[in-house]
Protein backbone atom coordinates (compact mmCIF):
# COMPACT_ATOMS: atom_id res chain seq x y z
CA UNK A 1 0.00 0.00 0.00
CA UNK A 2 1.17 3.48 -0.84
CA UNK A 3 -0.46 5.62 1.83
CA UNK A 4 0.35 9.33 1.87
CA UNK A 5 -0.54 12.01 4.39
CA UNK A 6 -1.66 15.57 3.59
CA UNK A 7 1.98 16.62 3.15
CA UNK A 8 2.73 13.85 0.65
CA UNK A 9 4.77 11.79 3.09
CA UNK A 10 4.61 8.00 2.80
CA UNK A 11 3.68 5.62 5.61
CA UNK A 12 6.42 3.07 6.32
CA UNK A 13 6.36 0.44 9.04
CA UNK A 14 9.07 -1.25 11.07
CA UNK A 15 8.31 -4.96 10.70
CA UNK A 16 9.22 -7.17 13.66
CA UNK A 17 9.96 -10.31 11.62
CA UNK A 18 12.45 -8.76 9.16
CA UNK A 19 15.76 -8.07 10.87
CA UNK A 20 17.93 -7.07 7.90
CA UNK A 21 15.43 -4.75 6.19
CA UNK A 22 12.79 -4.01 8.82
CA UNK A 23 11.24 -0.91 7.21
CA UNK A 24 8.66 -1.28 4.48
CA UNK A 25 5.28 -0.45 3.08
CA UNK A 26 2.14 -1.95 4.61
CA UNK A 27 0.94 -5.05 2.79
CA UNK A 28 1.13 -8.80 2.67
CA UNK A 29 -0.16 -11.96 1.10
CA UNK A 30 -3.59 -12.79 -0.25
CA UNK A 31 -5.72 -15.54 1.24
CA UNK A 32 -7.28 -18.14 -1.06
CA UNK A 33 -9.88 -16.53 -3.38
CA UNK A 34 -9.34 -13.08 -1.82
CA UNK A 35 -9.30 -10.09 -4.17
CA UNK A 36 -6.18 -7.88 -4.12
CA UNK A 37 -8.24 -4.95 -2.80
CA UNK A 38 -9.82 -6.99 0.02
CA UNK A 39 -6.49 -8.55 0.92
CA UNK A 40 -4.75 -5.20 1.04
CA UNK A 41 -7.48 -3.66 3.17
CA UNK A 42 -7.19 -6.60 5.59
CA UNK A 43 -3.38 -6.56 5.67
CA UNK A 44 -3.16 -2.80 6.27
CA UNK A 45 -5.65 -3.08 9.14
CA UNK A 46 -3.78 -6.05 10.66
CA UNK A 47 -0.41 -4.25 10.47
CA UNK A 48 -1.53 -0.74 11.45
CA UNK A 49 -5.06 -0.55 12.86
CA UNK A 50 -5.96 1.81 10.00
CA UNK A 51 -9.03 1.36 7.83
CA UNK A 52 -8.20 2.32 4.26
CA UNK A 53 -9.88 2.71 0.91
CA UNK A 54 -7.98 1.11 -1.96
CA UNK A 55 -8.06 3.68 -4.75
CA UNK A 56 -5.86 2.78 -7.73
CA UNK A 57 -3.32 0.26 -8.95
CA UNK A 58 -0.06 2.17 -9.46
CA UNK A 59 2.40 -0.58 -10.42
CA UNK A 60 2.81 -4.32 -10.81
CA UNK A 61 5.90 -6.47 -11.21
CA UNK A 62 6.97 -10.10 -10.95
CA UNK A 63 9.43 -10.99 -8.21
CA UNK A 64 11.08 -14.32 -8.75
CA UNK A 65 9.26 -17.10 -10.58
CA UNK A 66 5.95 -17.11 -8.72
CA UNK A 67 5.30 -13.80 -6.97
CA UNK A 68 3.30 -10.95 -8.46
CA UNK A 69 3.67 -7.73 -6.47
CA UNK A 70 1.07 -4.97 -6.72
CA UNK A 71 1.28 -1.39 -5.47
CA UNK A 72 -2.03 0.35 -4.79
CA UNK A 73 -2.63 3.92 -3.69
CA UNK A 74 -4.71 3.88 -0.53
CA UNK A 75 -6.40 6.55 1.57
CA UNK A 76 -6.89 6.38 5.33
CA UNK A 77 -10.56 6.38 6.29
CA UNK A 78 -10.19 6.02 10.06
CA UNK A 79 -8.04 4.78 12.90
CA UNK A 80 -4.58 5.46 14.20
CA UNK A 81 -1.41 3.41 14.12
CA UNK A 82 -1.26 0.72 16.80
CA UNK A 83 1.87 -1.41 17.30
CA UNK A 84 1.27 -5.16 17.14
CA UNK A 85 3.12 -8.46 16.75
CA UNK A 86 3.91 -7.69 13.08
CA UNK A 87 4.99 -4.04 13.33
CA UNK A 88 6.53 -2.09 16.18
CA UNK A 89 6.58 1.46 14.81
CA UNK A 90 5.42 3.65 11.96
CA UNK A 91 6.79 6.78 10.32
CA UNK A 92 5.60 9.25 7.70
CA UNK A 93 8.58 10.02 5.44
CA UNK A 94 9.20 11.94 2.25
CA UNK A 95 10.50 9.90 -0.70
CA UNK A 96 13.95 11.41 -0.08
CA UNK A 97 13.93 10.16 3.54
CA UNK A 98 13.04 6.55 2.71
CA UNK A 99 15.05 3.91 4.57
CA UNK A 100 16.40 0.89 2.74
CA UNK A 101 13.38 -1.13 1.60
CA UNK A 102 12.94 -4.63 0.25
CA UNK A 103 14.12 -4.65 -3.40
CA UNK A 104 10.66 -5.57 -4.73
CA UNK A 105 9.05 -2.63 -2.87
CA UNK A 106 11.69 -0.19 -4.16
CA UNK A 107 11.08 -1.49 -7.71
CA UNK A 108 7.32 -0.88 -7.42
CA UNK A 109 7.84 2.63 -6.04
CA UNK A 110 10.18 3.42 -8.95
CA UNK A 111 7.71 2.06 -11.49
CA UNK A 112 5.00 4.24 -9.94
CA UNK A 113 7.24 7.31 -10.20
CA UNK A 114 7.45 7.80 -6.43
CA UNK A 115 11.24 7.29 -6.14
N, C-alpha and C positions, 0 to 999 in steps of 0.2 A: 504494500500500500504506500502510495505517495500521499502523505497528509501534510498540508501546509497550514500555517497560521496566518493571521491577517497581515503579517509583515513578510510573508513569503518564505519563512523558515520551515525546514523539513523536520518532522518528528522522527527521531532515531531512538532505538531502545538498546539497553545493555542486556544481552541475553545471558542467562546464568549457565547454560549448558555449552557455550562456545568459549573456550578459554583463549584461543589464539586470536580470534577476530570477534570479540563479544558484541560490538556495536553493529546494528543493522536496522533495516526497515521492518515494520510490523508485517507479519504474513505467516504463511505456513503451507501445510499440505491439505489437499482436498480429501474428504471422506468419499466412500463409494457412492456414486450417483449424485454427488453434490455439485451444484453449479459453481463456477469460479466466483461469482458475486456473493453467493450465500456462504461459501467457504471463507472468503476473505472477510466478510462481515463477522463471522464466527471467530476467526483467528484473531482479528484485531481486538474484539471484545475480550477474548481469553487472555491476550497478552497485555492489554492496557486498561480494560474497564470502560473504554470509550465505545459508544454506539456511533457507527459511521454510515453514510450513504456512499455507495460505490457509484461513481459518476461516469468515468470513461476509461477505456483501455488505452494506455499510452505507448506500450512497447511489449514485445514478445520475443523470446529467443530460446533456442534449445541449449541445454547445458548437459553435456555428456550424451550418451546414447538414448536415454529414456526419460529425460526430465524437460518439461516445457515450463519455462518461467514466464509469468505475466506480471506487468506493472500497471496497476489501476490508480487513477486519481480518486481520492476519497475525501469526503467532507465530514467533519465531526458534527454530529447531531446533538449529543449530550454526553455527560459523564466527565470524569477527570481521571488522570492517570493514577493507577493503583498498583504498587509492586506486587509480584506474585511469584510462584515457583519457577516461571519461565523467564521473567524479566525483573531486574532489580532497580533500574532507574531509566529515566527518559529525559531527552533533551530536545530542544528546538534549535536547529542550527542552520545557518545559511549554507548554500552549496560550497562556498569557499572554506567553511569550517568543518566539513565532513571528515569524520575519522576514517581509518581504513575499514572498508566494507568487504563483505564476501565478493569475490570476483564476478559472480553472476549478477549480484545486485548492482554493482558499479556499471556493468555492461548495459543493464536495462536503463539505468539513469542516463547514461550517455546516449543511448538510442532515443530516449525521450527528450533529449536536448536539455536536461537538467544540469549535467556536469559537462 
